[in-house]
């Protein structure tokens, strides 16, 4: 009488383990490719420096201005957009440009935005213009994930203050 026995050797265990590792490896590769595919889809894409500054202006009760009067309430209006979908914090500062001293923030906004492609957003910061012997004027600074914009150093576009 012949009795069949299943004999498991070390070689058999090694082969079975290798088949299991291959299966796990293939599953991991497939998951990686799926994540990579989803990451590359435009709806899920994140580009760190795709903010476009469309327009910067200074406004008061007198309309659009390039020079403010001391004590005048001024609105800095910033229009931004994104060349692709953007998701992240945007920080906008109106800074006092000071001679011989560090510049000082006079208005500040930090907010999380989700912007569609070419969607425009208008941001407004309000402050009171002041004049001193150290004050050159005011400028706008914008920061976002992976990028920064500082208004050029000339007057205008920076806001000057005169009596």
C-alpha positions in Angstrom: 0.0 0.0 0.0 1.3 3.4 -1.0 0.7 6.4 1.2 1.3 9.8 -0.2 2.9 12.2 2.1 3.4 15.9 1.6 6.9 16.6 2.5 7.7 20.3 2.9 11.3 21.1 2.5 13.1 24.3 3.1 13.3 24.8 -0.7 9.5 24.5 -0.9 9.0 27.1 1.9 11.5 29.4 0.2 9.6 29.2 -3.1 6.2 29.8 -1.4 7.7 32.8 0.5 9.1 34.2 -2.7 5.7 33.9 -4.4 4.1 35.8 -1.5 6.8 38.5 -1.6 6.3 38.8 -5.4 2.5 39.3 -4.8 3.1 41.9 -2.1 5.6 43.6 -4.3 3.2 43.7 -7.3 0.4 45.1 -5.1 2.7 47.8 -3.8 3.8 48.7 -7.3 0.2 48.9 -8.5 -0.8 51.1 -5.5 2.2 53.4 -6.2 1.1 53.7 -9.8 -2.5 54.5 -8.8 -1.3 57.2 -6.4 1.1 58.6 -9.0 -1.8 58.7 -11.6 -4.1 60.5 -9.2 -1.4 63.0 -8.2 -0.8 63.9 -11.8 -4.5 64.5 -12.6 -5.2 68.3 -12.9 -8.0 68.2 -10.3 -5.5 66.9 -7.6 -2.4 68.8 -8.8 -0.6 71.2 -6.5 1.8 73.7 -8.0 3.7 75.7 -5.5 4.3 78.9 -7.4 1.4 79.4 -9.7 -0.2 82.6 -8.2 -0.4 85.5 -10.7 -0.7 89.1 -9.5 -3.3 90.6 -11.8 -3.6 94.0 -10.3 -2.5 96.1 -7.4 -4.0 99.5 -6.5 -4.3 102.0 -3.7 -7.8 103.5 -3.2 -9.4 106.1 -0.9 -12.6 108.2 -0.9 -10.9 110.2 -3.6 -10.7 107.1 -5.9 -7.5 105.4 -7.1 -4.5 107.2 -5.7 -0.7 107.1 -5.8 -0.2 109.6 -2.9 -2.1 109.6 0.3 -2.7 112.4 2.8 -1.6 111.9 6.4 -4.5 110.3 8.4 -6.3 109.2 5.2 -8.0 105.8 5.2 -6.5 103.8 2.3 -7.6 100.4 0.8 -5.0 98.2 -0.8 -6.8 96.2 -3.5 -5.0 93.1 -4.9 -6.4 90.9 -7.6 -4.8 87.5 -7.9 -5.5 84.3 -9.9 -3.9 81.0 -10.5 -2.7 79.4 -13.7 -3.8 76.0 -12.4 -5.7 74.8 -9.4 -4.2 76.2 -6.2 -4.8 75.1 -2.6 -2.9 76.8 0.2 -2.4 79.8 2.4 -1.9 83.2 1.0 -0.5 86.0 3.2 -0.9 89.7 2.2 0.8 92.5 4.1 0.8 96.2 3.7 4.1 97.4 5.0 5.3 100.8 6.0 8.6 101.6 4.2 10.8 103.2 6.8 14.2 104.9 6.4 17.0 103.6 8.6 14.5 101.3 10.5 13.0 97.8 9.7 9.8 98.0 7.7 6.6 97.6 9.7 3.4 95.7 9.0 0.3 98.0 9.1 -2.3 95.6 7.7 -2.1 91.8 7.5 -4.3 89.0 6.0 -3.5 85.3 6.1 -6.2 83.0 4.7 -6.5 79.5 3.1 -7.7 79.6 -0.5 -8.8 77.0 -3.0 -8.7 78.6 -6.4 -9.8 77.1 -9.7 -7.9 77.6 -12.9 -7.9 81.3 -13.9 -10.3 82.2 -11.2 -9.7 85.7 -9.9 -9.9 86.7 -6.2 -9.9 90.3 -4.9 -8.2 90.9 -1.5 -8.6 94.2 0.3 -6.6 95.5 3.3 -7.5 98.8 4.9 -5.1 101.1 6.9 -4.6 104.7 7.9 -1.7 106.4 6.2 0.8 108.1 8.5 3.6 110.5 7.8 6.8 110.9 9.8 10.4 111.8 9.2 11.2 108.1 8.8 8.3 107.2 6.5 9.0 106.7 2.8 5.6 105.3 2.1 3.8 101.9 1.8 4.2 98.7 -0.2 2.5 95.3 -0.6 4.0 92.0 0.0 2.3 88.7 -0.9 3.5 85.2 0.2 2.0 81.8 -0.8 3.2 78.2 -0.7 6.4 78.2 -2.7 6.4 81.9 -3.8 6.6 85.5 -2.8 6.0 88.9 -4.4 7.2 92.2 -3.1 6.1 95.4 -4.8 9.0 97.1 -6.7 10.9 99.8 -4.9 9.8 102.8 -7.0 7.0 105.4 -6.1 4.6 104.6 -7.7 3.6 101.7 -7.6 4.4 102.1 -3.9 2.2 104.6 -2.1 3.8 107.8 -0.9 2.4 110.1 1.8 2.5 113.9 1.5 0.9 116.7 3.4 
